[in-house]
């Protein structure tokens, strides 16, 4: 009997933990890769297989039901995970032989001792899929929301939401990107180094990196994009606090906030600290003047760790509910980055689409409204507020702003390429158009 390769075993374990135990994909993969001592190319292969299989669950389950002739709920979880991984590799991955993908999936289905029953089903389904892959893929269309949900592997409610809010053409374009590898963008931590100098050092060490294309916004000043090279060198820069993984869309939020040295700034819902440390770098003096609020103790701990790692030692971290009364005193600037459905980050968060629902959107929109009310209290009559989410959902974005009151500033005139079609005062980055995470950004005055 063949033995599954370590990268496939790690991907298989990740799939099982995500769909059987409710684990987050990134944490499950990290655990499996550590246990199996994966690094470099093997770890990258495991991540590609694991994340791709999680993302494509909707499409592969559609084919499993058809080829196996039974609902996925009637298939034992260990076999179902092997089928999902095998079908993903056959239909959507590259750089492998079909027989190897089938053989490896069957080995995983049999288990480490080779005694698990049901591997014959896995073998039969995958061999048929290998023979019929062109016809199977040819059946996928996005003519309507239900078909698009299968073709692009998203919950049907999400396809319907984007169809209704964005229109069929924009919805199709956006759905076509949710399974593509995301851009690898980083922010140079200006408390540790000057962006041009850091970029030059990375390139000298063999890292393939470049500044964002200014003709394709957003292009934040301290952002760089990395295409490849020595990832151990990149990880070293991240661990040393010189680089912070952050999409261009995310970095644009703080660019709009524009914190200045000497100002008092409040970051609500600040964990795990990516934007907080960007604010700290803009303030200088190790982030003096920044108060960062995070309700979850674990994320507050991550926030403190990132502040220490990046040299933002003067940031005041408060573990508290952002919808409760804000810290005392007035703030010159307030960032409201509330919990949201994360529909703008589906490419980089493989399991997010399976954890969200219309009810999730309703709950997060209500919470965001309460937090924004507190932001108005903290800003007082003269402060400025930036509201942002990493989602593409009117209920969590425009509707929250409309209900909040205050004066909405016109951001679109300064960044027309990112202006929201329906209301150009707001900005909305889009993964398909802008090549980065989908962020909604609004600027307000009390």
N, C-alpha and C positions, 0 to 999 in steps of 0.2 A: 504494500500500500504506500502511495506517495505521502510525504509529509508536507504540510502547509509551510510555506516560507514565513519567516518572522514578520515581514510587513503585512502579509495577508492575514496572519493570525492576529496581529494588532488591530487591523481594520475590522475583522470579524468580532473581536471582543468589544470594540467600540460600538458597533452596531447593536450587539446584544444589550449592552449596558444602557444605550440611549432608549431603545424601544421596549426593553423589558423592565428596566429599573428606573427609567426617567432621568438618567444622568445627562449632564451637558456633554456635548460631543468633544469639545476641546479638552475638558478635564478627563474624560474617559480615555481619549487618545493619549494624553500625557501620561496617565497611569500605565496604560498598556505598553507604550514605548519605553518607559523607564524600566518596567519589569522585564522586558525582552531585550534591554540594552541596545535600542535602536538609535542611530545617529546618522547625520548626513543624508546620503541618498536613500538609505533604507527608511529613515524616518519620514522623509518627504514622500516616498512612495506610499507608506502607510497612511499618511494624512490625505493624500489625493484619493486613495481608494475609500477610506472611511468617510470623508466629507462628501465625496461624490455619491456614495451609496446612500448616505442619509438624505442628501438633497433629492436624489432621484427615486426615493421610495414610492412616490405617487405613481410614477410611470412604470417602475418595475413591478409593483403590486398589481397594476392593471394587466400586465402580461402574465404574471404568475397565475392570476385567477383564470385567465383564458387558457394557458398552456397546461396547467395542472388540473383544470376542471373542478375547482373547489374554491371556496372563500379562503382568504389568507388566515382568517380566524380559526380555520379548521386544520391549519398546518402547525406542527410543533415549533415553538420559537427557535430552537437551534437550527432546524432545517430551513425555516423562513429566512433567518439571517444569512445562511449560506446561499440561498436562492437570490436574495437581494444583492449580495456582493457579487455573485457569479454573473447575474444578468447585467449589473452595472458595468462590469469589466468587459463583457461581450459586446454590449450595445453602445456604450458611451466612453469607454476608455480606449487608449491606444498603446502601442508598444508591447503587445503580448501576442502569443499564439492562442487561437481559440481553444485548442485541445488542452493547453496549460491552464486556462481559466476554468474550464470544466473540471479538469482533474483536481485542481486545488480546492474548488468549492466542494467537490465530493469528499475530499479528505477532511475538510472542516466539518462537513455534515456527519461524518462517521465518528468524530471526536478523537481525542488523543489516544485512546486505547483501541480505536477502530470498531467498537462494539455498538455504537448508537444505531438504532433502527431507522429506516426511512431514507437512507442515502440513495436508494434506487430511484425515488421520486426526483431528487435533486439531479441525478444523472440524466434521467429521461427528459426533464423539462429543459435543462441547459443544452443538451445535445440537439433537441428540436429547435431551440432558440438560435443555436449556432448555424443551423441549416437555413433558417428562415429569417435571419436578422434583417436583410434588406427589405423584405416584405413587411415585417413588423414595424420597422421605423417608418416605412412609407405610409403606414396607416395613420400616423400621428398628424393631426392638423390643429390649427387654432382658429377655426371658422367662427366659433362661438365660445362663450366663457367655459362651458362644461368641457368641450374638446380641448381648449387651451389649458385647462387645469391638469388634464392627463398628459398632454404633450410637454408641458413645462414643469410638471410635478409640483403643483401648489394646491392647497385646499380649494375646492370650488368656490367657497365664499370669497376668497381673496381675488380670484379671477373676475368674479362678478362685481366686486367693489371697484376694481380698477377700470373695468369695462364701463361702469356707470359714471365714475368720477373723471376719468381721463379720456374716454372715448376708445373705440376698438383699435384704432391705429396706434395710439400712444400706449395702450395697454399691452398690445402684442409686442411692441418694441421693448417695453420694460420687462415683460415676462421672459423675453428671449435672453436677458442678461443674468437672470437670477441663479443660473447654474454655471456661469462662466467664472474662471478664477479671477478674484478681485485684484485690482492694482495694489502693489506693495509700496505704500507710502509711509514715510517717516517724517517726524519733525526733529530738526536739530535743536537741542536744548541750549538756548543762548546763555544760560547760566554756566554752561560747561565749555562752550566754544562758539566761534563765529561760523555761520553756515557755509560760506565759500571755502574756508579753511578745512572744515570737517569733510566737506564733499571732496575736496582735492586729496585729502588723506585717504579716504575710502577708495577713490579711483586708483591712487598709487598702489594700494594694497590688492588690486585686482577685482574690486567690486564694480559691477556694472551699474552705475547710478547717474542720474541727471536731474536737473531742475525741472519743475513742471513747465509745460509749454504755455507761455503767457497768452497765446492765441486761443487756448482752450481752457477757459476758467472753470473752476477757481484755481488760483496759483498763489497760495499763501507764501509770504516772504521766507519763512524758515523751513518750508517743506522740501523734501527730495523724494524722488521715486527710484526704487531699486529693482532692477530687472534680473539680477543674478550675480554669480561670483561666489566668493568665499563666505558662506553663511555663518561660519564660526566667527569670522571677523565682525560680521554684522551683529551677531548675538553678543559679542564682547562689548561692542559700542552701546548696545541696549542695556546690558547689565551694568555698565559703568555710568549710565545716566546721560551719555552724550546724545543718543538717539532715543526717541519715543515713538513706538508704532502709533500712527494716527493718520487717518484718511484726510485728503485735501478738503473734503466737505466738512469734516469735523473741525479742522484747523481754521476754516473760514469763519466759524461762529465767533471765536475770540478775536479774529481780525475785525469783525463788525463791532464787537464790544469795545475794542480799542482802549484797554486799560493803560493808564499813564503813571509813571513814577510819582509817588506821593499821594495817590488816590487811595481811598478805602473801598475795597471791592468785596462783594458777597457772591459766592458760588453756591447755589442751592442744588441739592442732589449731586454732589461733587464726586462721589466714588465711581470708579477706582482712581480718579485723579488725572486723567489725560488732559482735560481742559484746564483743570486747576493748576497744574504745573506749567501749562502754557501761559496762563495769566501771571503766575509767579515770575516767569522769565521776562515778561513785558514790564512788570513792576520793578524788577531788579532787586538788589539788596536782599537776596534769598527769599523773595516773595513777601516782604514786610508789607502789611496793609491788607492782605487777603485773608478772609474768613471763609472756610470751606465747610459746608454742612452736609452730612451724610447720615441717613437713618440706620442703615444696616451696619451692624458692628463689624462683620467680616469685610465689607467693602470699605468701611472707614479705616480698618487696619491696612488694607491694600493702598488706600490713599496716603496714609502716613508713610508706608514703606516707599511709595513712589516719590513722595516729597523728599525723603531722606536720600534716595538713590539719585535724584536729579539736583540735589543741592538747594532745594526750596525749604530750608530748615525753619524759616520764620513764618511759614503759613500756619495759621491757627485752625486746627481741625476740631470740629464739634460734632459729636455723635448725637443727632437729634432729628426730629420729624420736621421736614421742610414745610409741611402744611400747618405747623404750630407757629405761635408768635415768633418772629425773627429775632436774631441777636439785637441787643440794645444799640442805640445810636443810628445815625443816618449813614448811608453808603452812597458814594459817587456813582457806582455802577453795580448792577445786579445781573447775574447770569441765571436764567431759569432753564435748566436742561432736565425736564422731569422724566420719570419712567414713561416709556411709550411702547407701542407695538413693534418697533424696530423693522418696519417693512422696507425701509431703505437700505438695510444691511443684510439682506437674505443671502447674498453671494458669500459674505465672510462669516456668517453665523449659520452653519448648515442646518441645524435643527430648529431654528427660530420659527420657521413657517409652520411646523407641526405643533407648536406650543401656543399659538395665537388663535383667536376666535373673534367674532363680532362683539361678544361680551367683553373680551379683553379691551377692545378699542373703547367701548363705552366707559369702562372702569378707569382706564388710564386718562381719558379725556376729562372725566370728572375730577380726578386727583390733580391733574395739571392746572385746572381752573382754580382750585383751592390754593395751590402753591403760588400761582401767579398773583393772587390777591395778597399773599404775604410779601411778595416782591415789591408791590406798590407801597406797602407799609414801610418796608426797609429803605426804599429809594427816597421817600419823602417827596416834597414838591419839586425838587431840583435835580434829582437823580435820573439816570437813564437805565433802561432795562432791555436786555436782549433775551428773547424767548426762542428756544430751538428744540427740535426733535429730530431723531434719525428715522423718521417714518414718512410715508406718502399716504396720507389719510386726512381728509378735510375735517372730520370730527375732532381729531387731535390737534389740528393746526389752525386753519382759518376760523373755525367755530369757537375755539377756545379764546382767540384774540377778540373776536366780535363780542363775546360775552363778558370780557374783562373790562371793557371801557378803556379810558386813557387815549392818548394821542398816538396814532401809528405813524411812524416816520417812513418816508419814501426811500426804500433801499434800491428799488429797481432802476431808478435813474442813474445810479452810480455803477450798476452791474446789470445792464439790460439783457445780457446773455443768460442770466440766471433768474430773471424776473418771472414770477408766476403769471401764466397767461391770464387767469381769471381776475387777479388783483396784483398788478405789477409793483405795488408797495412792498410785497413780500418776495423773498428769494426761495427757490427750491432747486437744489442740485438733484440731478437724475442720473442713475448709473448708466443708462444706455446712451444718453447724450453727452454727459460730462466725464464718464469713466471713473467716477468715485461714488462713495456712499450717498444715498439720498437724504439730504438734510433740508428741513424747513427752517427759515430764519426770519424773525420779525424783530424790529426795533421799536420800543415804545417810550413815551414820556408820560408821567402821571397826569 
